[in-house]
Amino acid sequence: MSYSEEPLVVVPPSPEPRPVRESQSEYFEVCLPNDANLLGNMLGGHVMHLVDLCGAIAGIRHARCMVVTASVDQMTFLHPVRVGELVRLKSQVNRVFRTSMEVGVKVWVENLQSGAMRHTSSAYLTFVGLDKAGNKVILPQVVPETGEEKRRFEEAAERRAYRLVFKDKTRLAANQQDPRP
Ligand SMILES: CC(C)(COP(=O)(O)OP(=O)(O)OC[C@H]1O[C@@H](n2cnc3c(N)ncnc32)[C@H](O)[C@@H]1OP(=O)(O)O)[C@@H](O)C(=O)NCCC(=O)NCCS
């Protein structure tokens, strides 16, 4: 579906704006051996999967339609998640553009025995709203209310500018490449 010659159709109209708080979401998972490497640490790809899920929940809560992940900004893993520990994720919509929105996700790891909690990752994802036919949807605007939400809202515009430059470069490179592996 991505990067096709034919752009997806955009469906108006956008409903009423909604506060950031209505999109705020949480997701929890215990790290099990199946999701860990040989050292007993959760696989980075699994953490990314959880980030995508928790981000999508916030995006869907805001948009009240299906969403697809258009991009994920760079991610850093500060601490390992050990088998038996709890991964806690929090997400919210930072800013809506037109058919896309930036969602921020924060990840903590909690040691259930000691209660110690460490912030291990943060990520910004861009989701695009789609209707049931797969057409892009103009999303309701999001209203930041707290000082923190307003700061994230402002900063999201700068991150978007950077992302769109990167997207254009990626599309250009994809169009120039021989599609065969
Ligand atoms: C993401 C997708 C819907 C974009 O569709 P498109 O018709 O090429 O989109 P456009 O260029 O019109 O972009 C639509 C919106 O997404 C934004 N966008 C697209 N690619 C982006 C990127 N890499 N980073 C940030 N924003 C992006 C555009 O800026 C635009 O936002 P706006 O309407 O708020 O201004 C399409 O490429 C797609 O379906 N990709 C696959 C998604 C998917 O399956 N994800 C799961 C992993 S494979």
The ligand as an SDF file (V2000), in Angstrom:
LIG
                    3D

 48 50  0  0  0  0  0  0  0  0999 V2000
    1.3790    5.8760    5.6970 C   0  0  0  0  0  0  0  0  0  0  0  0
    0.5190    5.9230    4.4290 C   0  0  0  0  0  0  0  0  0  0  0  0
   -0.9640    5.7630    4.8180 C   0  0  0  0  0  0  0  0  0  0  0  0
    0.7110    7.2770    3.7580 C   0  0  0  0  0  0  0  0  0  0  0  0
   -0.1180    7.3090    2.6420 O   0  0  0  0  0  0  0  0  0  0  0  0
    0.2030    8.2530    1.3620 P   0  0  0  0  0  0  0  0  0  0  0  0
   -0.9860    8.3310    0.4840 O   0  0  0  0  0  0  0  0  0  0  0  0
    1.5040    7.8470    0.7940 O   0  0  0  0  0  0  0  0  0  0  0  0
    0.3370    9.5310    2.1870 O   0  0  0  0  0  0  0  0  0  0  0  0
    0.6870   11.0500    2.0960 P   0  0  0  0  0  0  0  0  0  0  0  0
    2.0110   11.3300    1.5330 O   0  0  0  0  0  0  0  0  0  0  0  0
   -0.5120   11.8010    1.5810 O   0  0  0  0  0  0  0  0  0  0  0  0
    0.7490   11.2310    3.6920 O   0  0  0  0  0  0  0  0  0  0  0  0
   -0.3790   11.1520    4.5340 C   0  0  0  0  0  0  0  0  0  0  0  0
   -0.0040   11.7770    5.8450 C   0  0  0  0  0  0  0  0  0  0  0  0
    1.0030   11.0080    6.4620 O   0  0  0  0  0  0  0  0  0  0  0  0
    2.1590   11.7830    6.6690 C   0  0  0  0  0  0  0  0  0  0  0  0
    3.3000   10.9200    6.4480 N   0  0  0  0  0  0  0  0  0  0  0  0
    3.4820   10.0430    5.4340 C   0  0  0  0  0  0  0  0  0  0  0  0
    4.6620    9.4170    5.5800 N   0  0  0  0  0  0  0  0  0  0  0  0
    5.2230    9.9040    6.6970 C   0  0  0  0  0  0  0  0  0  0  0  0
    6.4440    9.6660    7.3880 C   0  0  0  0  0  0  0  0  0  0  0  0
    7.3240    8.7760    6.9400 N   0  0  0  0  0  0  0  0  0  0  0  0
    6.6800   10.3420    8.5230 N   0  0  0  0  0  0  0  0  0  0  0  0
    5.7910   11.2400    8.9860 C   0  0  0  0  0  0  0  0  0  0  0  0
    4.6090   11.5290    8.3900 N   0  0  0  0  0  0  0  0  0  0  0  0
    4.3500   10.8630    7.2550 C   0  0  0  0  0  0  0  0  0  0  0  0
    2.0740   12.9230    5.6600 C   0  0  0  0  0  0  0  0  0  0  0  0
    2.8150   14.0330    6.0770 O   0  0  0  0  0  0  0  0  0  0  0  0
    0.5810   13.1730    5.6700 C   0  0  0  0  0  0  0  0  0  0  0  0
    0.2540   13.8780    6.8460 O   0  0  0  0  0  0  0  0  0  0  0  0
   -0.8420   15.0590    6.8930 P   0  0  0  0  0  0  0  0  0  0  0  0
   -2.0480   14.6350    6.0940 O   0  0  0  0  0  0  0  0  0  0  0  0
   -1.1700   15.1450    8.3540 O   0  0  0  0  0  0  0  0  0  0  0  0
   -0.1920   16.2940    6.3700 O   0  0  0  0  0  0  0  0  0  0  0  0
    0.9240    4.8210    3.4100 C   0  0  0  0  0  0  0  0  0  0  0  0
    2.2520    5.0630    2.9860 O   0  0  0  0  0  0  0  0  0  0  0  0
    0.8370    3.4500    4.0310 C   0  0  0  0  0  0  0  0  0  0  0  0
   -0.2430    2.8720    4.0630 O   0  0  0  0  0  0  0  0  0  0  0  0
    1.9690    2.9000    4.5120 N   0  0  0  0  0  0  0  0  0  0  0  0
    1.9820    1.5960    5.1370 C   0  0  0  0  0  0  0  0  0  0  0  0
    1.5080    1.7050    6.5870 C   0  0  0  0  0  0  0  0  0  0  0  0
    1.6660    0.3810    7.3080 C   0  0  0  0  0  0  0  0  0  0  0  0
    1.2010   -0.6300    6.8370 O   0  0  0  0  0  0  0  0  0  0  0  0
    2.3250    0.4260    8.4620 N   0  0  0  0  0  0  0  0  0  0  0  0
    2.6070   -0.7510    9.2270 C   0  0  0  0  0  0  0  0  0  0  0  0
    4.0230   -1.1990    9.0350 C   0  0  0  0  0  0  0  0  0  0  0  0
    4.2990   -1.9450    7.4810 S   0  0  0  0  0  0  0  0  0  0  0  0
  1  2  1  0
  2  3  1  0
  2  4  1  0
  2 36  1  0
  4  5  1  0
  5  6  1  0
  6  7  2  0
  6  8  1  0
  6  9  1  0
  9 10  1  0
 10 11  2  0
 10 12  1  0
 10 13  1  0
 13 14  1  0
 14 15  1  0
 15 16  1  0
 15 30  1  0
 16 17  1  0
 17 18  1  0
 17 28  1  0
 18 19  1  0
 18 27  1  0
 19 20  2  0
 20 21  1  0
 21 22  1  0
 21 27  2  0
 22 23  1  0
 22 24  2  0
 24 25  1  0
 25 26  2  0
 26 27  1  0
 28 29  1  0
 28 30  1  0
 30 31  1  0
 31 32  1  0
 32 33  2  0
 32 34  1  0
 32 35  1  0
 36 37  1  0
 36 38  1  0
 38 39  2  0
 38 40  1  0
 40 41  1  0
 41 42  1  0
 42 43  1  0
 43 44  2  0
 43 45  1  0
 45 46  1  0
 46 47  1  0
 47 48  1  0
M  END
$$$$
